[in-house]
Amino acid sequence: MRYLPLTDTDRQDMLSVIGASSVDDLFVDVPAEARLPGKIAGLPDHASELAVERHMAALARKNLSAGEAPFFLGAGAYRHHVPASVDHLIQRGEFLTAYTPYQPEIAQGTLQVLFEFQTQVARLLGCDVANASMYDGSTACWEAIGMARRITKRGKAILSSGLHPHYVSVANTMAKFTGDVLVHEAPTLEAVTDIDALIAGIDKDTSCVVVQYPDILGRIADLTPLADAAHAAGALLVAVVTEPVALGAIKAPGHMGADIVVGEGQSIGVGLQFGGPYLGLFACKQKYVRQMPGRLCGETVDAAGKRGFVLTLSTREQHIRREKATSNICTNSGLCALAFSIHMTLLGEKGLRELAVLNHGLTVQAADRLAKVPGVTLLNDSFFNEFTLILSKDAREVVRNLADKGLLGGVSLGRLFPDAPEIGNGLVVAVTETVTAEDIEAFAKALEEELA
Amino acid sequence: MTMLKEGRPTAPQALNEADTTPATATGNRALMLEEALIFEIGSTETTGVDFAEAPKVVSRLGNLARTDGIGLPGLSEQETVRHYTRLSRQNYAIDLGLFPLGSCTMKHNPRLNEKVARMPGFADLHPLAPQSTVQGALAVIHELAAWLVTLTGMHSVAMSPKAGAHGELCGLLAIRAALEARGDARSVILVPESAHGTNPATAAFCGYKVEDIPATPDGRVDLEALKARLGPDVAAVMITNPNTCGLFERDMKTISDAVHAAGAFVYCDGANFNAIVGRVRPGDLGVDAMHINLHKTFSTPHGGGGPGSGPVVLSEALAPFAPLPFVEKQGDKFVLVEEETAEDHHGQTFGRMVAFHGQMGMFTRALTYILSHGADGLRQVATDAVLNANYILRSLDDVLDAPFGGSGPCMHEALFSDKGLAEGFTTLDIAKGLIDEGFHPMTMYFPLVVHGAMLVEPTETESKAALDQFILALRSLAERAKAGDEALKGAPYFAPRRRLDETLAARKPVLTWTEPELAEAAE
């Protein structure tokens, strides 16, 4: 029991200080019928580090990891190269094993990182302010809808058909209990986004329009007309970014009039990790800062006049406001925010732009190559590092068959939108800097065989 | 002074007072290094990453190319490593010493957990990869779920909630869905005064009216008051057990029976499961839903504020309403049940709470920890956690007021109050004094039911020597605060910063960096 330092002698000495004859005496307040007499039956006993590592490694080997195959999956989670120093630095015990910085005098490391992170996120998304992170993109998206309701005092949100379906599901779940009305339809396979339809749908009851950029099919549209239409009706524009690397190449939503910009920060620094932990990004205009959910770090001075950082505006939060809080969120994604911030610092603006250009260049090559495969049509006119192919048959089956051949070839729309069989032939394909020319060729060949 | 013949002194001169705090030109003090912001030391022309040359293509960005300066400074790799290493040294952490934050359970984070989570078979796995390629990952979720169900004596578990408060949300949504399914609209949730702030916040978020339940003088839920309040409008009672005063709710089973008899459900805040794992099963106490903070009881790292992970164990009555997705074993295959496949046998689900499937990176760590301890080790975890807390309680209750110390042993945390401190001295002074003594302060001013609360949770991963050192420090501080030692009000003296001005931060919020010339122009 290598994590338990007390010896039996220690335990006896401590019991005598306490004045108890056995440890069981310390559990007297547990009703006798609920006290377990010994260890729970049917479970294994403690195991050596070696034995546990063997067990877990055997399970890990049963998976086909992204690095082992030509890999083209995206749809809200992207595989980027993370520099070695990022993982080294986040494993510094002073970061890894610290708690929420409630005692700022001995948490300036975490706090300064959060202040830098907030600034990086705000600038990347084109907003005035950002918070210190949320759980992930999907929960950040729902929190933005709730924030728009508080600001506009209206209860109807219009969700773009291009919004990630899991984000829509999360919002639908929450709305059932809060009474918000959500308007949403599944996407159709067209080259243009649904911006015109969204504009037409805005009315005096609309709290916000939620639009993903680039959207779930990879399409990119100027959000400015949508922002103008929303504002003219007294509604807000919420933009969702699931691939922040894109913002090294395309305009920031905040600069096109979005009032709240949320996102999934996973693709910078965090890694795939089978879906979590991820990193919710949350930014908005300065005038809405007091309606924001989540933690905020702010600059101040100490008693000696030195610059320092503290958690601030906590009167919005549950531990102070209890049932009147802006959100029930407590824990955020601190360590993922650190990873994001370190990776972003390594990149800098220069590196981010290079990374974005490289992603886009490879993606253009892949899209053109795959579009030449018989039975394949490229849906998109515009895209960053992800696009949608329309296949000559159901894409779910194609994806499964490709996997059997050791190739991870995109995400089928059938899996993302099981209730919309009319778009079942769609396949969402992502291409990052980790994809090689050989991978693209292998994918094209395999697709050709599959569709023949 | 002893000198080598070349003139280099080899032994120090005797100190005088003025020597102790000379200013330095840099503001650095030997190993205590000041570190500027990346916006002050970096440049948008610098990068620490090299990329292959991009293919020359005609861009298809929809005429939306970003042309503005983004304002993201870069650092070379060496500067990056140094920046974050320097910042890390301004943090206190469990790796440095005892971190007695009551209710937060800061226990040792085994490094095997980190190693396992980073195995490519787990870390480099896409959440939407075909199920045939992620059987090992689904097996991890299934295996961890089985442990959690068995350890709690419950019916099933929802794995996807992202953190404790998200788990609370999951539990209450399941309760609300169950009530709606039987056509029983109820509007009130009862929450004890001593509850975590997330409890009332979550209840309100789900559209419920929150009402307080009073506590008895011995720090527990007032059973008679609770029974009197139960009625057809009460949907659920949220109880933390062991509670935030560090006490086991003796009447838990009676409470559950009364709540069930009134047609309501019992939500248990499992933040303090650490105290009873392997010794008590919440399922035996009538609990309907309870979240488990994997980052507390099961040792996944707190990382300066997350990520957490909050699976929720459910009773048979609530299981049909559990969120999507979840993992099932069908024959020798593991299946991820999501929207596409749920209709056949999980049609009552209240829906999805999160994109993808939850905190996989925390599942691998927690399962690694659980397998390391096993059934016998986990029971010892609770035993030692409770033993350590009682040792602290009884080693200090002669100098610090222990409001519930008379009512018997505590569980995993010892609660003290500020009663008896000299006029003008507060819990904050003791907390800041602990910083100078080399410890992280305890949880302060929580729970709200005790004036100037100091909630000390040592956890089971502290040695007796570490506890004795902590007791020595806290005893000394208690004596100084009772004696009115004014110097204590200036603490901390030796931390990277003195006390920080939180009022200024909130009154004029500065939440992002602005270049000084722009900041000046704005004023």
Interface residues (C-beta under 8 A of the other chain):
Chain A: M1 R2 Y3 L4 P5 L6 D10 R11 D13 M14 L15 V17 I18 G19 A20 V23 D25 L26 F27 V28 D29 V30 P31 E33 A34 R35 L36 G38 K39 I40 A41 G42 L43 P44 D45 H46 A47 E49 V52 E53 H55 M56 A57 A58 L59 A60 R61 K62 N63 L64 S65 A66 G67 E68 F71 L73 A75 G76 A77 R79 P83 S85 D87 H88 L89 I90 Q91 R92 G93 E94 F95 L96 T97 A98 Y99 T100 P101 Y102 Q103 P104 E105 I106 A107 Q108 G109 T110 Q112 V113 F115 E116 Q118 T119 Q120 A122 R123 L124 D128 V129 A130 A132 S133 Y135 D136 G137 S138 T139 H164 H166 Y167 S169 V170 N172 T173 K176 F177 T178 G179 R219 I220 A221 D222 L247 G248 A249 I250 K251 A252 H255 E264 G271 L272 Q273 F274 G275 G276 P277 Y278 V289 R295 L296 C297 G298 E299 T300 V301 D302 A303 A304 K306 G308 F309 V310 T312 L313 S314 T315 E317 Q318 H319 I320 R321 R322 E323 K324 A325 S327 N328 I329 C330 T331 N332 S333 G334 L335 C336 L338 I342 M344 T345 L346 L347 G348 E349 K350 G351 L352 E354 L355 V357 L358 H360 G361 L362 V364 Q365 A367 N380 D381 S382 F383 F384 V399 R400 A403 D404 L408 V411 G414 R415 L416 P418 D419 E433
Chain B: E35 L37 I38 F39 G42 S43 T44 E45 T46 T47 G48 V49 F51 A52 A54 P55 K56 V57 V58 S59 R60 L61 G62 N63 L64 A65 R66 D68 G69 I70 G71 L72 P73 G74 L75 E77 T80 V81 H83 Y84 T85 L87 S88 R89 Q90 N91 Y92 A93 I94 D95 L96 F99 L101 C104 M106 K107 H108 N109 P110 L112 E114 K115 V116 A117 R118 M119 P120 G121 F122 A123 D124 L125 H126 P127 L128 A129 P130 S132 T133 V134 Q135 G136 A137 A139 V140 E143 W147 T150 L151 K162 A163 G164 A165 H166 E168 L169 L173 R176 H196 G197 T198 P200 A201 T202 A203 A204 F205 C206 G207 V210 L247 F248 R250 M252 K253 I276 G278 R279 V280 R281 D284 L285 H295 S299 P301 H302 G303 G304 G305 G306 P307 G308 S309 P323 L324 E339 E340 F350 G351 R352 M353 V354 A355 F356 H357 G358 Q359 M360 G361 M362 T364 L367 T368 L371 S372 H373 G374 A375 D376 G377 L378 R379 Q380 V381 T383 D384 V386 L387 N388 N390 Y391 L393 R394 S395 G408 P409 M411 A431 K432 I435 H440 P441 F446 E460 T461 E462 S463 K464 A466 G490 P492 A495 P496 R497 R498 R499 L500 D501 E502 L504 A505 A506 P509 V510 L511 T512 W513
